[in-house]
Amino acid sequence: MPQDFSFPLPALLPGNFDGLLGRRVLELHRWAVCEGLRGTSASDLFAGFCRRLVGDGVPLWRGYAAMETLHPQWWGFGFTWRRGLAACKPMQFGHGHATAPGWVGSVFHHLAERAGAGDRNPAIRRRIAEGPQERDFPALEKFFAEGGTDYLAELFVYGDDTDGQRGSAIIYSFITDRPGGFSENDVLLLRSALPALSLAMKVHASRVDASGLLQVYLGEDAGRRVHAGGVERGSVESLRAVLWYADIRGFTAIADSAPGLVLVDLLDDVFETLAASLRRHGGQVLKFLGDGMLATFPFEEASQAETCRRALDAACEAMQAIDALNAGRQAAGKPAATVDLALHLGELLYGNVGAVDRLDFTVIGPAVNEVSRIEALCEPLGRSVLVSADLAAAAGPGTGRLVPLGRHRLRGVREVGEIYALMV
């Protein structure tokens, strides 16, 4: 008969720890803990665990592990190990995965529902070679057709939501192709060691989650610096960079006439379109400011001209992409957006600024004020992209895309500066 079960850890462990099985359990526990302390990646951890099981005589043919993650793009990630492969095959799942047909009705969905009902460690075993009654999930028929004989799956819940934090889980499956399936000692060894492996996997997953979230919310470079320990208030460094400042023209009027969700959809479309061009040319979004975006192209002096030209290329590409976006949105009956963009070059202070309990990793300096003032000239000058004289000079001759518009006074800036239009 199909077997569903959930045992507390003490019930799994052999009574005689002087015996061979007990020593193997302890060795696997120690290995998993040590690898977790070393910071071994989840993929390498799971591959190593499967290899050690095989080395201990467990006839493992296929192993799989998956867990949720905290990321705007991904619901979770997983790893598949097969006997004879040197490493795991990684995969990622989008946020629609939890409602996809392949998930609903699966073994893992069944275990997740049991966990949601309060079973923190649900598991099932199916001796899939013993008859159709043991293949009560679609995937089990597939594994049987490929030669599988015995299937074990188990889920572990991390934490809970009593403190307002989202709980998470890790789920495993293991298959053998040996006639007769896993032995009872195989199952005891495997299940006894999984809690230690799960903690080690969580250590790495938590670091990946933290790093990913910091980069998503702070930007790639700022997130990396904060995750590496750059958290002291007032800790800043000098940086020479191209500044890119984009803003939606007439956004207040759009906001007054569009429902909130329509407005968010417009902002998401515009920001993704601009950010895509930045990614391709080496720029980094530093922050979103309402309907505006501030980005940087840091550089060393030796690569100044090249970086400036990449910033100009990104600006051209971004404006063309915005035109295409607006055409598509208008055809769909959605509001469009005119984007103004300014590029400038200057010295910045880059780092942690703020209150003791609320910091911002940002850039400060006169150049930040100046680039926003240049952007404000786009509408009166009838141009979509304006470039400062400093950036035009640094880009060097031969760009062929900059048109001088004369000298203009920037509000709050003492000196009158030459302004150029970028032909897009």
N, C-alpha and C positions, 0 to 999 in steps of 0.2 A: 504494500500500500504506500502511496505518496507520504512522505514524512516531512512535517513542519515541526520545528522545535526552537526552543530558546532556553539555554542553560546559563546560570551564573557561572563565572569563571571557576570557582572551586570545584564544581561538579565535573569539569572537564579534565582536571589535572590528575595524573596517575598518583595513586596513593604512595607508591614506593619510589622516592626520588633517588634511591641508590641504583635503580634499574636503568637499562639502556634508554627506554623511552623517556624517563624523567630527565636524564642527562641531555637528551636531544632537545627536549622542550626548553630547558634552561639555557642551552647553548644558543638556540634560536632567539630566545628572549634577550639574552645579553648582546647578541649580534645586532638585533633591531635597535636596542637602546643606544648602543655605541654609534651606529650609523646615524641615528637621529641627532645625537650630540655633535657629530661631525658636520651636520648640515647636508647630508647626502640628498640629492634630488629625489622626488617621489618616484620618478621613472626608474632611476637606478636602484632605489630601495626595493621596488616591487620586482624588478628583474632579478636582483640578488636574492630576494626571498624565494622566488620560484626555483632558481638554480640550487639553492641550499636544500630545498625540499627534495629535489631530484637527487642531490648528493646523499641525502639521508634515506634514499630508497623509495620515496613516494613516487608512484608512476604517473607523474603529472604530465598531461598532454597540452593543456591550454589553461592559462590563468588570465583573469581580467580584474581590474580595479578602477573605480570611478568615484569622484567626489565633487560636491558643489564648490563653486568659487564665488567671490564677490568681485564682479566686473560688469561694467555697463554693456559689454558685448557678449559675454559668455556666461551661460548658466553653470557649466561644469566642464571637467576634463576627465579623460580616462586613458588607460594603458592596456594593451593586449600583449601577452607573452605567449609564445608557442615554443615547444620543445625544438631545439635545433637552431633557434634564432639567437643572435648575440645580444640583442637589445629589445626593449618593448616598442611597440608601435603606438605612438601617441595620437589622441584625437581630442577635439573640442566640440562642445555642444552649445548652440545658441539658446536664447531665452525661450524660444518656442518649443524646446525639446520636451518640457514637462507636459505638454498637451499633444505631442505628436503621436500618431497611431502606433508607431513602433515602440513607444514607451508605455502607453496605456494598454493594460492587459499583459504586460511582460512580467517575468519573474521579479525584476527589480521594482516594478510598480506595486506588485503584490507585497513585497517586503516593506516598501515605503509606507503603504497603507497600514500595515501592522504596526510599524514604528509610530505612525501618526495616532494610532489608537492606544499608545502607551507602552508597547513592547520595544524596549530600547536596544534589544539585541536579537532580532528575529533571524531565523535561518531555515533553509529547506534543504532536503536531500532527495534527489530523484535517481533511482537506479534505471537509467533510461534504456538499457538493453533488455530489461525484464518484461517489457510489454507496453502497449499504447497507453495503459492507465498511468504509467510513470512519465508520460510525455504530455502533460496537461497544459503546457505553454508552447506557443509556436516555435520559439528558439530551440526547444529541446528536440523537436523533430529534426531540425537542421543539424544539430550536433550529433544526433544518432546516425543520420545519413552520412556524416563525415567520419564515422567510426567511434564516436564517444560511447562509453558504457555506464559511466557514473558521474553525477553532477551534484556539486555542493555550492550553495550561495549563502552569504551572510552579510548583514548590515550592522554597523555600529553608529550610534548617535553620539555626536559631540555636544556637550553642554545642553542647555535648554533655553527657553525664551522667557524665563521668569524675571530676568532683569531687563527685559525689553530688547535683548539682542537676539538676532535670528539664529536658531539652532542649525546645525549642519550634520552631514552624515557621510560615511564612506561605505561603499558596497563592494563585495568581492564575489567572484565565481571561480570555481576550479573544476576541471574536467579531466578524467582519465580515459584512456582507450584500452586499458588492460582488461582482458576477460575476467569477469567476476567483480570488477570495479575496485574502489578503494577498500583497503582493510580497515578495521575499526581503529587500529593503532595509527594508520595514516590520518584518519579523521581527527583523532585525539591530538596528534602532533600539530596538525595544521590549525585546528580551531583554538588550541591552547596558546599558540604563538601569535595569533592575529591581533589581540588587544595591544601588545607591545608594538607590532608593526604599524597599527593604526595611529598610535601616538607619534611614532617617528614620522609617518606620512603627514600628519597634521602639522608638525613643526615646520616642514618645508612648505606645505601649502599655505600656512599662515604668513610666512615670509614673502611668498609669491603674491598673495592677496594684498599685503601691506604695500609692497613695492609697486604693484600694478595700480592700486588706488591712488597712491601718492603721485604717480606719474600722470594718471588721468586727471586728477584735480589740481595739481600744481604745475604740470608740464614735465616733459621727459627729464630734462637736466635738473630742474629744481627738485623734482620728486626723488631723483637718484641721490642728490646731495643730502636731502633731509633723511632719507632712509639710511644713508651711510654715516649719519651722526651730526650733520650740520644743523643743529637745532638751537644754538645759543642766541638769545636776543642780542641784536646789535652786531652780530657777526656778518660782515659784508666784505666784498672784494671789488676792486676796480675791474671794469669790463669795457672793452671797446666793441661796439656792435652796430649793425644796421637795425634801426627801429622801424617797425611796420605797424601803422595804426589805421584800422578800417572802421567805418561807421555807416549805419544805414541812414540815408538822407530822409528827412520827414517822418521819422519813426513815430513821433508823438501823434501825428495825424492818423497813421496806420493803426496805432494802439487804440485810439479813440473809436475807430470804426470796426475793428475786428474783435471777435470773441477771444477769450484768453487762450483756449487750446489752438485756435487758428494762428494766433500770434506766436505761440511756442513752436508750432510746426514751421512757420516762416523762419524764425531764428535758427532752429536746428538745421534747416536746409541751407541757409546762407552761411552759417558758421562752418558746416561740414564742407561746403564747396570751397570756401577760403582756406580752411585747414588742409584740405587735400593738396592744394597747390603748394602750400608751405612744406608739407611732408616731402613731396617729390624733389624739392630744391634745397632741403637742409635747414629750413626755418623751424622755429618752435613757438607754439602758442604759449604765451606767458599767462594771460588771463583774459576773461571775458568781462566787459564792463557794460552791463545792460545790453544795449544794441551795438556795442563796440567791441573791437578785438585788438589786443596789443600782443605783438609777436616780436621775436628777435632773431637775428642771424649773427651769432658771435663769430669772431675771427681773430687769427693772429695777423700781425702786420704784414707778413709775407704773402698772405692769401687775401688781402684786403680787396683788390680789384676783382678777383674771381668771385668773392662773396657778394660784392655789390652787384655784379652782373647776374648772379643767381637770384638775388632778391628782385631785380628788375624782371627777370624771366618769370619768376613766380607771380609777380604783379600782373604781367600781361596774361598769363595763363588763367589767373583767378578772375580777371575781368571778363575774359571770353567765356569762362565757365558760368559766371553770374548771368551773362546774357542768355546762355542756353537754359539755365535754370529758370529764369523769368519767363522765357517763351513757353516752357513746359508747364509752369504754374498757371500762366494766363490761359493756356489752352484747357486746363483743368478747372478753370473758374476760381482759382486761388489768388490771393493778393501777391503782387511782385514787390521787389525791393531794389531801389537804386543804392549802390554802395559807393562811397567815397573812400579813397585810400591815399595815405601819405607815407613817404619813405624818407628817412633821415639817418644821419650817421653821428655818433657821439660817444663820449665817455659816460659810463654809468656806474652807479654803486648797486651791487647785486647781492641780495642776501636777506636776512631775517630782520624785519622791522615790525614793531607793534607793541602791544601790552604784554605783561608777563604771562597772562593766561590766554592770549589770542594773538598769534603771530601771522604775518604774511610774508611769503618768500617773493620778493618783488624787485623792481628796479626803480631807482630814484635818480634825479639829476635834471639839469636844465634841458637836456635833449628830449626827455619825456614830455615836458611842457611844450617844447617847440614843435614836435611832430604832431601833437594834437592841434596846435594853432595852424600848422600848414594844412591839415586835413580840413579845417573850417573854411579855407579859401576855395575848396573844390567847387562848391555851388556858385559863388559869385564870379569865379573865373570860367565857369562852364566846362570844367574838366573832371574826369573821374579819378585820375591818378596824378598826384603832384610829388615832385622830388626836390629835395633841398640842394643848394649849391655844393654843400660838403659831400653829399653822396654822389652827385654828378661828377665832381672832380675826382673822387676816389675810384669811380668806375672806370675812368680812363677814356681815351679817345676810341672812336670806332664803334660805339654802341649804336649810333644812328637812329636812336629812338627818342631822344630828348629834345624838346622844343623850348627855347628860353621864353619866359613870359614877363621878363622885367623884374624890377626890384619891388618888393612888397614888405610893408611893416606887419609884423606879427603881434597880435595883442599880448601885452605883458612881456614882450621881448624888446630890449633897447635898440639893437642894431637892425637896420633894414637889410633883408637878404634877397638874393636872387632865387627865383623859383622857376622850376622847369616842369613841363607837362610830359608825361610818358605816353607815347603813341601806342595804342593797343589794338 
